[in-house]
Amino acid sequence: MFKIDNITMNNRVVLAPMAGVCNSAFRLTVKEFGAGLVCAEMVSDKGIVLENERSLQMLYVDEREKPLSLQIFGGNKDTLVEAAKIVDTKSNADVIDINMGCPVPKITKCDAGAKWLLDPDKIYEMVSAVVAEVEKPVTVKMRTGWDEKHIYAVENAKAIESAGGKAVSLHGRTRVQMYEGVADWDIIKQVKEAVNIPVIGNGDVTTPQDAKRMLDETGADAVMIGRAALGDPWMIYRTVRYLETGELLEQPTALEKVEVCLLHYNRLIGIKGEVVATREMRKHAAWYLKGLRGNGLVRNMINEAETKEALTDILLNYAQRLSEEKVG
Ligand SMILES: Cc1cc2nc3c(=O)[nH]c(=O)nc-3n(C[C@H](O)[C@H](O)[C@H](O)COP(=O)(O)O)c2cc1C
């Protein structure tokens, strides 16, 4: 169990925010696999303020997903505060998270995302401004620093805390590293020791054992899992169980994977319609099928599928074939 301000999470396993992935369809599916907290994909502050239809749709939260953290990004104080106020009053998210880690040039050149990491004073100013205007707890997700010469994780976390931020999630890489190299968990430990607000450790947790090791080594309050949960909500379930009981559960069968993939797909159709959902589901389906025998050919077929019927048939036939091969 851990808490962010007055919000209580049942366990210490958090689904990371992932753009293009963490919409309601995926989040709810992962939630049903036991995640203590799910994070929504980042939403542009300007998109919210200008009432861009897609951005507003991204504020949708199903009651069953809660507790949920909704992330906004931006580089300008006024629009960031305005967007936060809209999330505060119009969405039923529990936590408002500010993105301070996105490394993509399109974002950093607008002074958003990881760009903030260079300036603890700006962090203090921006976070204070948001905190002053909203009721929901405000948190920040960040990287360790801009590059190896500019690692201000401890200063930045302290700035967040003194500005009234209620938790900080830390991905143990610099902006320049993007996703290369290895996440530095030692900096997570340093941040945990430097602040009194909860610290959520993130980066390179690929197994339940990694999650336990991160919590043990860093003292973090919770562990955040991103890429390892793609096509694998069982990773969340297995981690929760492992942390609670020390028991390492089996991996799912091909049929179980396909069934959950289809559940996720049907939910995606519910929020985006068949055409968009089918296109978006291609990458998810490839993730669900990762590691299964003969998946290359099936992936090619999936990439051609245009309808719910076609995609569903391909997946079910494949799972059926794999289970027959196993029996035979
Ligand atoms: C496809 C993808 C999209 C991401 N989008 C976001 C995002 O919207 N906001 C954010 O703070 N981090 C985002 N991240 C970073 C993850 O939240 C996480 O910090 C990173 O993947 C490291 O954790 P991992 O090693 O468990 O994957 C994204 C990562 C991936 C792979």
The ligand as an SDF file (V2000), in Angstrom:
LIG
                    3D

 31 33  0  0  0  0  0  0  0  0999 V2000
    5.6860    4.1870  -26.0150 C   0  0  0  0  0  0  0  0  0  0  0  0
    6.0850    5.0080  -24.8260 C   0  0  0  0  0  0  0  0  0  0  0  0
    5.3970    6.1700  -24.5490 C   0  0  0  0  0  0  0  0  0  0  0  0
    5.7290    6.9370  -23.4220 C   0  0  0  0  0  0  0  0  0  0  0  0
    4.9880    8.0540  -23.1310 N   0  0  0  0  0  0  0  0  0  0  0  0
    5.2040    8.7170  -21.9660 C   0  0  0  0  0  0  0  0  0  0  0  0
    4.3270    9.7620  -21.5440 C   0  0  0  0  0  0  0  0  0  0  0  0
    3.3230   10.0730  -22.1900 O   0  0  0  0  0  0  0  0  0  0  0  0
    4.6320   10.3940  -20.3800 N   0  0  0  0  0  0  0  0  0  0  0  0
    5.7150   10.0470  -19.6180 C   0  0  0  0  0  0  0  0  0  0  0  0
    5.9460   10.6560  -18.5650 O   0  0  0  0  0  0  0  0  0  0  0  0
    6.5380    9.0530  -19.9760 N   0  0  0  0  0  0  0  0  0  0  0  0
    6.2960    8.3710  -21.1180 C   0  0  0  0  0  0  0  0  0  0  0  0
    7.0950    7.3130  -21.4470 N   0  0  0  0  0  0  0  0  0  0  0  0
    8.1640    6.8840  -20.5300 C   0  0  0  0  0  0  0  0  0  0  0  0
    7.6670    5.7870  -19.5860 C   0  0  0  0  0  0  0  0  0  0  0  0
    6.6370    6.2830  -18.7440 O   0  0  0  0  0  0  0  0  0  0  0  0
    8.8250    5.2610  -18.7040 C   0  0  0  0  0  0  0  0  0  0  0  0
    9.3640    6.3320  -17.9660 O   0  0  0  0  0  0  0  0  0  0  0  0
    9.9450    4.6360  -19.5200 C   0  0  0  0  0  0  0  0  0  0  0  0
    9.4310    3.7730  -20.5160 O   0  0  0  0  0  0  0  0  0  0  0  0
   10.9200    3.8610  -18.6180 C   0  0  0  0  0  0  0  0  0  0  0  0
   10.2660    2.8270  -17.9180 O   0  0  0  0  0  0  0  0  0  0  0  0
   10.3590    1.2800  -18.4020 P   0  0  0  0  0  0  0  0  0  0  0  0
   11.8170    0.9160  -18.4360 O   0  0  0  0  0  0  0  0  0  0  0  0
    9.5800    0.5170  -17.3730 O   0  0  0  0  0  0  0  0  0  0  0  0
    9.7470    1.2140  -19.7710 O   0  0  0  0  0  0  0  0  0  0  0  0
    6.8040    6.5540  -22.5780 C   0  0  0  0  0  0  0  0  0  0  0  0
    7.5040    5.3820  -22.8900 C   0  0  0  0  0  0  0  0  0  0  0  0
    7.1630    4.6060  -23.9820 C   0  0  0  0  0  0  0  0  0  0  0  0
    7.9300    3.3380  -24.2560 C   0  0  0  0  0  0  0  0  0  0  0  0
  1  2  1  0
  2  3  1  0
  2 30  2  0
  3  4  2  0
  4  5  1  0
  4 28  1  0
  5  6  2  0
  6  7  1  0
  6 13  1  0
  7  8  2  0
  7  9  1  0
  9 10  1  0
 10 11  2  0
 10 12  1  0
 12 13  2  0
 13 14  1  0
 14 15  1  0
 14 28  1  0
 15 16  1  0
 16 17  1  0
 16 18  1  0
 18 19  1  0
 18 20  1  0
 20 21  1  0
 20 22  1  0
 22 23  1  0
 23 24  1  0
 24 25  2  0
 24 26  1  0
 24 27  1  0
 28 29  2  0
 29 30  1  0
 30 31  1  0
M  END
$$$$
